[in-house]
Amino acid sequence: MRRWIDEQGQAWDVVAGRESWGVSLALFVPVGAGRREPIRQALLRAAGYDDAQRELDSLDDAALAALFRSAQPKES
């Protein structure tokens, strides 16, 4: 898990996730009690969970911001 602050000052926990059909995702989970932002998800290139975690770990803040901008709200 990685803590990241967006351009509006909102803290997010960024974790690797996986859909049931094997697609790797970056999940952006809002931090803080009472936050109403939805969990957001973005596709990763990685083929498996370990690779997805390494991919996330390799991103600098600018690359993480770009990934966040491409993220969509996660459906429940």
Stockholm file with secondary structure:
# STOCKHOLM 1.0

chainA/1-76         MRRWIDEQGQAWDVVAGRESWGVSLALFVPVGAGRREPIRQALLRAAGYDDAQRELDSLDDAALAALFRSAQPKES
#=GR chainA/1-76 SS CEEEECTTSCEEEEEEEECTTSCEEEEEEECSTTCCCCCEEEECSCSSHHHHHHHHHHCCHHHHHHHHHHCEECCC
#=GC SS_cons        CEEEECTTSCEEEEEEEECTTSCEEEEEEECSTTCCCCCEEEECSCSSHHHHHHHHHHCCHHHHHHHHHHCEECCC
//
